């Protein structure tokens, strides 16, 4: 059985609300500080790092893919660090529609995929669905022979998308978020569950820092293995978490514990 190995890095940061230029500058500075001289195969960024979690700022920050300063910056950084970048998300404009979009950049600086957030959070005074449209499908990318499924924040509450990734051959699944401190227990329970139930490596990356309404992002990012063990984590502030993942042990475990074979074709509920 082939053993595929890659090194993952994920950057936890605090965005400046509503200031794309300042966040671009901050990203470069944080990578210089925390990633300078290091080698990794994929770098992951958090949700809406370009503008912060403030829905009223989304439309003002929107960029078209063909003329995006954010994608241009990520292209340069991918080439500088010779790495794939899962670019968290920025607000993408296409025609009259807006999306919460994760761009995927390869080490040559080319945009190779985009994932548009499938589930929009519009509760607790957050009206994401009033500003952006939902994406229509999951997106999986191949990074050095490892299949990586992409999700953003509120997607974590929908196990169906994660099972779809596993059934499609995912080895690694990523959730890039701006998750609130007030729901910390949910974050830890849901992210570990998605790793365990799908037997995949899992990156749960969220922003840190204070929001415009005085509340806080959680700032507790983790990398789990396929058993739910924590490989790397950061509890608060800004910084880089890293992990080396290897597929051999995961594939062997899947052969011993063949969970997917026990899925029923349907789960029609009998009401008695």
Protein Blocks (a to p, Z undefined) as FASTA:
>chain_A
ZZdddddddddddddehilklmmmmmmmmmmmmmgoiacfbdcddehklnopafklmmmm
pccfklcfklmmmmmmmmmnopacdehiadddehjbccdddddddfkopafbdcddfbdc
deehiafklmbccdfbdcdddeehiacdddehjlmmmmklmmmmmmnopabdcddddddf
klmmmmmmmmmmmmmmnopacdddddedjdfkopacfkiacdddfkopafbdcfehjddd
dddddfklmmmmmmmmcmklmpcfbdcdcdZZ
